[in-house]
């Protein structure tokens, strides 16, 4: 696959960079998920509306994490071809 980065980096370098970015983003997603889940499990949501908002944030972050992982895996696979 020909991409913008291929003119600056080798295929293995691009794979390494993608994995470094993936690791950092997934770490941040997981930290935020843990923080939000702790608020819910400790019963410290301010109201039912706040509880629903927290659950929505959790769902959104989980969706983003899964999609980001899928995209990175697809890109890694495309780079190998």
C-alpha positions in Angstrom: 0.0 0.0 0.0 1.4 3.4 -1.0 0.8 6.1 1.5 2.1 9.5 2.5 4.5 8.1 5.1 6.1 5.5 2.8 8.1 8.3 1.2 9.7 9.1 4.6 9.8 5.8 6.4 10.3 2.1 5.6 7.4 -0.3 5.9 8.8 -1.7 9.2 9.3 1.8 10.6 5.7 2.7 9.8 4.6 -0.5 11.5 6.6 0.4 14.6 5.3 3.9 14.6 1.7 2.7 14.3 2.2 0.3 17.2 3.7 3.0 19.4 0.8 5.3 18.7 -1.7 2.4 19.2 -0.1 1.5 22.6 -0.3 5.1 23.8 -3.9 5.7 22.7 -5.1 2.4 24.1 -3.4 3.1 27.4 -5.2 6.5 27.6 -8.5 5.0 26.7 -8.1 2.3 29.3 -7.1 4.8 32.0 -10.2 6.9 31.3 -12.5 3.8 31.2 -11.1 2.7 34.6 -11.7 6.2 36.0 -15.3 6.3 34.8 -16.1 2.7 35.8 -14.7 3.5 39.3 -17.0 6.4 39.7 -20.0 4.2 38.8 -18.9 1.3 40.9 -18.2 3.5 44.0 -21.7 5.0 43.6 -20.4 8.5 43.4 -22.4 9.6 40.4 -24.1 12.8 41.3 -27.5 11.9 39.9 -29.2 9.4 37.6 -28.6 11.8 34.8 -24.9 11.9 35.6 -24.9 8.1 35.8 -26.4 7.9 32.3 -23.8 10.4 31.0 -21.0 8.3 32.5 -22.4 5.1 30.9 -22.6 7.0 27.6 -19.0 8.1 27.9 -17.9 4.5 28.7 -19.8 3.2 25.6 -18.3 5.9 23.4 -14.7 5.2 24.6 -15.2 1.5 24.2 -16.5 2.0 20.7 -13.6 4.3 19.8 -11.0 1.8 21.3 -12.4 -1.1 19.2 -12.6 0.9 16.0 -9.1 2.3 16.5 -7.8 -1.2 17.1 -9.5 -2.5 14.0 -8.1 0.3 11.9 -4.5 -0.1 13.2 -4.7 -3.9 12.6 -6.0 -3.3 9.0 -3.2 -0.8 8.3 -0.6 -3.2 9.7 -1.9 -6.0 7.5 -2.0 -3.7 4.4 1.6 -2.6 5.1 2.7 -6.3 5.2 1.4 -6.9 1.7 
